[in-house]
Amino acid sequence: MFNRRSLIGIAFASSAIAAMPVLAQDQATVGIQTQTSYSIDGRIAAVDNVSLIVEDTRTFVLSGPNVRTPQAGSATVGAAVAAGQNVAGAAVSQSITNWWVTAVNPAGNRITLVSPNSGPVRTYNVTNPASQQQLSRVKPGDSLTDINSRIAVVSITPRS
């Protein structure tokens, strides 16, 4: 049976959800794969020790106008295990979003995108130097696929 620590572990891991490798078949990657890692240690009400590790990876894949893109969607898996007063939990998720390129400004380091399902047109500033170098390859009508992978691992133990 899950105790209070188990429920907190599941909540932490499920809400923080990073990185499963993704392969794009015969498609060039725009820019680089970005990865951000976080590590947090703390206490809950001065009673429990908490360690939380979160990793977030984003991959952008550029496709020509007539290339089939992966289906948009998301999936999440989480699990927790308790042993006595100790609990550990993990959650992994991946989401895929597709965009159409409506405009690109390599000199201004900006790209304008719209969802294929309609919605607002959005302009983004490209701040990563490696990605800025790739903007000249992007053309209006291209598809840009954003693959976002996340993992979170939490451990909760009683304070010694």
Backbone bond lengths (Angstrom), bond angles and torsions (degrees), N, CA, C in turn:
res aa  C-N    CA-C-N  psi(-1)  N-CA   C-N-CA  omega(-1)  CA-C   N-CA-C  phi
1 M - - - 1.447 - - 1.523 108.63 -
2 F 1.314 116.64 141.25 1.453 120.73 179.43 1.522 110.69 -77.15
3 N 1.318 115.32 139.43 1.455 119.61 175.29 1.531 109.33 -104.78
4 R 1.322 116.98 -171.84 1.466 121.99 -178.27 1.526 110.95 -57.87
5 R 1.327 117.74 -42.90 1.465 121.05 -179.12 1.533 110.70 -63.94
6 S 1.332 116.83 -38.44 1.466 120.28 178.95 1.516 110.44 -61.96
7 L 1.306 116.63 -45.63 1.461 120.24 -179.16 1.519 111.37 -64.74
8 I 1.330 117.01 -39.25 1.470 120.22 176.85 1.523 109.74 -65.21
9 G 1.347 117.75 -41.54 1.468 121.47 178.45 1.509 111.76 -60.80
10 I 1.331 116.84 -44.86 1.465 120.46 178.29 1.521 110.22 -62.87
11 A 1.325 117.34 -43.78 1.468 120.95 -179.14 1.527 111.16 -63.43
12 F 1.342 116.94 -44.71 1.459 120.07 178.63 1.526 111.15 -60.60
13 A 1.313 116.27 -52.08 1.459 120.20 -175.31 1.516 111.42 -66.35
14 S 1.322 117.74 -40.73 1.459 120.31 -177.91 1.509 112.04 -69.65
15 S 1.330 117.95 -35.51 1.457 119.34 -177.41 1.520 112.24 -83.29
16 A 1.300 118.70 -23.45 1.459 120.67 -177.89 1.511 113.40 -92.09
17 I 1.249 117.75 -8.87 1.448 125.86 -168.77 1.509 113.62 -16.87
18 A 3.682 128.69 153.91 1.455 131.90 172.91 1.440 113.15 -168.93
19 A 1.017 161.22 -87.60 1.430 129.78 -127.42 1.507 113.73 -137.85
20 M 1.281 116.46 106.00 1.454 121.57 169.22 1.518 105.56 -112.45
21 P 1.317 118.93 133.58 1.455 118.80 -178.77 1.526 111.00 -63.94
22 V 1.308 114.70 143.16 1.456 120.68 -178.93 1.518 108.25 -126.28
23 L 1.314 117.36 132.78 1.447 121.81 178.70 1.512 108.99 -110.81
24 A 1.316 117.10 128.57 1.455 122.04 176.01 1.519 106.84 -100.56
25 Q 1.301 116.72 121.16 1.454 120.18 -175.15 1.516 110.79 -77.29
26 D 1.319 116.67 123.16 1.461 123.68 175.19 1.521 113.22 52.36
27 Q 1.303 117.84 35.59 1.451 121.19 178.09 1.522 108.28 -130.09
28 A 1.311 115.87 140.75 1.456 120.39 -179.64 1.528 109.91 -80.88
29 T 1.320 116.89 139.28 1.450 120.95 176.92 1.517 109.09 -84.51
30 V 1.323 116.11 129.50 1.458 121.55 178.00 1.514 107.72 -86.15
31 G 1.330 116.86 129.69 1.456 120.32 -179.97 1.510 110.14 67.99
32 I 1.305 115.83 -143.79 1.452 120.16 -179.03 1.514 109.30 -126.71
33 Q 1.305 114.68 165.35 1.451 119.89 174.15 1.521 106.52 -78.78
34 T 1.310 117.29 126.79 1.455 120.46 -179.52 1.514 109.34 -101.21
35 Q 1.308 115.71 142.98 1.457 120.40 -179.02 1.515 108.66 -138.63
36 T 1.321 116.31 131.01 1.452 122.27 178.39 1.515 107.66 -124.47
37 S 1.335 116.33 131.59 1.460 120.88 178.72 1.528 109.52 -120.57
38 Y 1.311 116.19 141.56 1.453 122.22 178.14 1.519 107.50 -127.57
39 S 1.311 116.83 146.28 1.454 121.43 174.54 1.523 107.25 -139.10
40 I 1.322 116.17 125.78 1.460 120.95 -176.11 1.520 108.19 -129.69
41 D 1.307 116.79 132.25 1.459 122.22 171.52 1.519 107.33 -120.44
42 G 1.310 117.38 138.49 1.460 119.59 -179.59 1.506 111.42 -165.16
43 R 1.314 115.10 -169.63 1.468 121.98 179.56 1.521 109.18 -129.89
44 I 1.306 114.66 146.59 1.459 120.82 172.83 1.517 107.04 -102.38
45 A 1.311 116.39 114.98 1.467 122.61 177.58 1.530 111.88 50.37
46 A 1.318 117.29 36.10 1.465 122.99 178.03 1.528 112.19 54.59
47 V 1.344 116.66 26.05 1.459 120.55 -178.86 1.524 111.18 -116.18
48 D 1.329 117.72 -45.04 1.460 122.38 -174.46 1.525 111.48 -114.16
49 N 1.351 115.87 147.97 1.457 122.05 171.23 1.521 107.93 -90.48
50 V 1.313 116.89 133.56 1.461 121.79 -177.65 1.524 109.02 -126.36
51 S 1.318 116.71 129.61 1.461 122.29 171.95 1.522 107.49 -121.00
52 L 1.308 116.22 131.11 1.464 121.69 -178.62 1.520 108.75 -132.28
53 I 1.328 116.54 128.31 1.461 122.16 176.04 1.523 107.29 -122.83
54 V 1.319 116.18 128.68 1.462 121.87 -179.97 1.526 107.77 -128.13
55 E 1.334 116.26 135.65 1.460 120.91 176.24 1.522 107.88 -130.60
56 D 1.321 115.34 134.50 1.460 121.59 -177.36 1.526 108.24 -127.05
57 T 1.319 117.14 126.98 1.462 121.76 179.95 1.518 108.93 -127.03
58 R 1.333 116.03 132.71 1.465 121.04 176.28 1.517 108.39 -124.28
59 T 1.332 115.28 134.75 1.453 122.48 176.85 1.521 107.41 -125.29
60 F 1.325 115.87 131.47 1.455 121.09 177.69 1.524 108.34 -110.82
61 V 1.335 116.15 127.39 1.457 121.80 -177.79 1.518 108.44 -119.17
62 L 1.336 116.64 124.98 1.457 122.99 179.51 1.521 109.48 -95.51
63 S 1.328 116.83 132.99 1.464 122.38 178.03 1.515 108.97 -129.81
64 G 1.319 115.59 149.43 1.460 120.68 175.47 1.520 110.98 -67.27
65 P 1.340 116.88 171.00 1.459 120.99 -174.86 1.531 115.03 -60.32
66 N 1.319 119.41 -30.82 1.467 120.76 -175.98 1.516 113.73 -107.43
67 V 1.320 117.67 18.42 1.461 122.09 -179.68 1.524 108.78 -94.04
68 R 1.325 115.74 133.57 1.467 120.53 178.98 1.527 109.36 -70.24
69 T 1.326 116.31 130.40 1.464 121.60 179.81 1.526 109.61 -101.08
70 P 1.333 117.24 160.49 1.470 119.63 177.99 1.527 110.41 -62.52
71 Q 1.308 116.35 152.42 1.453 120.58 178.36 1.526 109.62 -67.93
72 A 1.322 116.15 133.18 1.461 121.05 177.45 1.522 109.31 -68.73
73 G 1.309 115.69 147.92 1.460 120.29 178.19 1.509 110.77 161.42
74 S 1.313 115.40 -175.39 1.458 119.36 178.85 1.529 109.54 -150.87
75 A 1.322 114.46 157.29 1.460 121.46 177.54 1.521 108.16 -145.45
76 T 1.325 115.47 143.69 1.458 121.39 -179.85 1.525 108.98 -138.12
77 V 1.337 115.41 138.82 1.459 121.90 176.52 1.523 107.29 -132.91
78 G 1.320 116.84 136.43 1.462 120.47 178.31 1.515 110.28 -140.22
79 A 1.327 115.47 154.11 1.464 120.79 178.64 1.520 109.16 -153.40
80 A 1.310 115.81 153.51 1.465 121.69 175.83 1.514 108.31 -141.76
81 V 1.319 115.20 150.43 1.458 120.69 177.94 1.531 107.91 -136.52
82 A 1.310 116.07 139.98 1.455 121.13 179.24 1.521 108.86 -120.93
83 A 1.328 115.63 138.58 1.461 122.26 174.70 1.521 106.96 -135.05
84 G 1.297 116.23 102.80 1.461 119.93 -175.24 1.514 109.74 65.14
85 Q 1.321 115.94 -124.29 1.460 121.25 179.88 1.535 112.85 -91.92
86 N 1.330 118.12 0.26 1.460 122.26 -178.57 1.529 109.70 -98.29
87 V 1.318 115.64 146.98 1.458 120.08 177.85 1.524 108.77 -143.18
88 A 1.312 115.40 145.82 1.466 121.32 174.49 1.522 107.13 -136.62
89 G 1.301 116.00 146.21 1.455 120.50 179.30 1.512 109.80 -143.75
90 A 1.318 114.96 156.34 1.459 120.51 177.95 1.519 108.39 -147.01
91 A 1.304 114.83 148.93 1.459 120.64 175.51 1.520 108.04 -142.37
92 V 1.323 115.54 141.91 1.456 122.58 179.69 1.519 107.59 -131.56
93 S 1.334 115.94 137.19 1.461 118.36 176.33 1.520 109.71 -143.12
94 Q 1.304 114.35 157.26 1.458 120.83 175.44 1.525 107.76 -144.56
95 S 1.316 115.04 134.65 1.464 119.42 175.72 1.524 108.78 -128.69
96 I 1.321 114.60 145.74 1.466 121.47 178.78 1.523 107.48 -124.59
97 T 1.329 115.50 127.32 1.456 122.24 178.67 1.523 108.28 -128.25
98 N 1.314 116.27 134.33 1.464 120.95 178.37 1.528 109.96 -108.68
99 W 1.320 115.25 144.32 1.458 122.38 179.89 1.525 109.01 -133.68
100 W 1.318 116.29 151.87 1.457 121.39 168.90 1.508 108.24 -102.03
101 V 1.316 116.63 137.70 1.460 121.78 177.19 1.528 107.56 -83.31
102 T 1.324 116.56 122.28 1.470 120.29 177.62 1.525 111.61 -102.56
103 A 1.330 117.31 -25.64 1.469 120.98 178.08 1.523 108.32 -159.96
104 V 1.315 114.37 152.73 1.460 120.27 176.37 1.522 108.13 -142.63
105 N 1.332 116.09 138.24 1.460 122.44 -179.54 1.527 107.92 -129.30
106 P 1.353 116.92 87.43 1.476 119.00 -178.33 1.532 112.61 -61.75
107 A 1.320 117.69 -35.12 1.468 120.11 -179.38 1.527 110.87 -67.77
108 G 1.310 117.28 -34.72 1.462 121.62 179.74 1.517 113.68 -95.69
109 N 1.341 116.80 1.43 1.465 122.41 -179.82 1.529 112.26 54.58
110 R 1.346 115.46 49.14 1.456 120.83 179.61 1.529 110.26 -133.24
111 I 1.333 115.23 149.03 1.454 122.15 176.25 1.525 107.13 -135.44
112 T 1.338 115.91 139.34 1.463 121.08 -179.99 1.518 108.40 -114.40
113 L 1.348 115.37 128.74 1.462 122.12 -173.77 1.525 110.72 -129.73
114 V 1.339 115.33 155.39 1.462 122.00 172.41 1.521 107.33 -140.98
115 S 1.319 116.10 147.01 1.461 121.10 177.13 1.519 109.54 -69.95
116 P 1.343 118.93 140.37 1.467 120.54 175.78 1.531 112.21 -62.09
117 N 1.316 117.19 -18.54 1.463 122.16 178.84 1.519 111.81 -90.86
118 S 1.307 117.77 16.13 1.463 126.77 -176.45 1.518 110.44 77.51
119 G 1.279 116.52 -175.17 1.455 121.16 -176.18 1.508 109.53 120.34
120 P 1.323 116.38 -177.61 1.457 119.64 -176.98 1.530 112.35 -68.92
121 V 1.311 115.37 149.00 1.461 121.87 172.95 1.525 106.37 -82.39
122 R 1.322 116.42 131.50 1.466 120.75 -176.11 1.511 110.50 -123.43
123 T 1.318 115.87 135.69 1.462 121.86 176.99 1.519 108.28 -108.84
124 Y 1.347 115.41 130.88 1.456 121.53 -178.33 1.521 109.82 -118.42
125 N 1.327 115.71 141.30 1.452 122.00 171.07 1.520 107.98 -83.34
126 V 1.314 116.93 131.38 1.464 122.07 178.63 1.517 106.57 -95.48
127 T 1.332 116.86 109.89 1.463 120.96 -172.74 1.527 113.63 -102.21
128 N 1.315 118.04 -17.28 1.458 121.49 -179.56 1.531 109.11 -78.68
129 P 1.346 118.79 123.49 1.465 121.13 -177.63 1.537 113.47 -56.77
130 A 1.331 118.09 -40.07 1.468 120.18 179.29 1.527 110.43 -65.54
131 S 1.319 117.61 -38.27 1.463 121.05 178.19 1.525 111.02 -70.34
132 Q 1.318 117.38 -36.23 1.465 121.17 177.67 1.524 110.81 -59.42
133 Q 1.330 116.53 -38.19 1.462 120.50 179.79 1.526 111.63 -66.17
134 Q 1.319 118.18 -25.05 1.457 122.60 -177.97 1.528 113.23 -87.07
135 L 1.335 118.50 -11.70 1.464 121.04 -175.40 1.524 113.39 -59.16
136 S 1.319 118.20 -29.77 1.470 120.11 -179.34 1.531 111.64 -66.15
137 R 1.325 117.95 -19.08 1.472 122.14 178.08 1.530 112.26 -80.30
138 V 1.324 116.75 -18.88 1.459 121.92 -174.64 1.523 109.93 -85.27
139 K 1.330 116.13 134.26 1.469 122.07 -178.69 1.532 109.43 -127.45
140 P 1.347 118.17 149.07 1.464 119.64 173.05 1.535 109.91 -56.33
141 G 1.323 115.98 138.26 1.462 121.52 -177.06 1.517 112.65 98.56
142 D 1.341 118.00 -18.03 1.464 121.11 175.94 1.522 109.74 -68.26
143 S 1.324 115.61 160.84 1.466 121.79 173.15 1.518 108.70 -106.17
144 L 1.303 115.94 141.81 1.459 121.90 175.91 1.526 107.23 -122.17
145 T 1.328 116.55 120.86 1.456 121.82 179.55 1.525 108.30 -103.78
146 D 1.324 116.41 127.64 1.460 123.80 178.38 1.523 107.22 -105.41
147 I 1.334 116.65 115.55 1.458 122.30 178.71 1.523 107.13 -109.81
148 N 1.321 116.12 113.85 1.461 121.84 -176.19 1.526 108.49 -113.95
149 S 1.336 115.74 117.16 1.469 121.77 -179.24 1.517 108.83 -116.57
150 R 1.329 116.34 137.07 1.456 120.83 -178.22 1.520 110.38 -137.82
151 I 1.338 114.92 148.88 1.466 120.74 172.83 1.529 107.56 -140.89
152 A 1.301 115.16 141.98 1.458 120.87 175.48 1.527 108.11 -134.33
153 V 1.310 115.11 136.50 1.467 121.43 178.15 1.521 107.26 -129.49
154 V 1.326 116.60 132.04 1.447 120.77 -179.49 1.524 109.77 -130.20
155 S 1.308 115.81 144.89 1.454 122.36 175.98 1.522 107.80 -132.00
156 I 1.327 116.71 131.24 1.445 121.20 179.24 1.529 107.94 -127.45
157 T 1.339 115.85 123.78 1.460 121.12 -179.93 1.520 108.01 -130.72
158 P 1.333 117.18 153.03 1.457 119.23 177.13 1.519 111.20 -65.09
159 R 1.295 115.30 147.57 1.464 120.82 177.57 1.521 108.98 -65.63
160 S 1.326 115.97 135.21 1.470 120.07 -178.85 1.507 111.36 -74.62
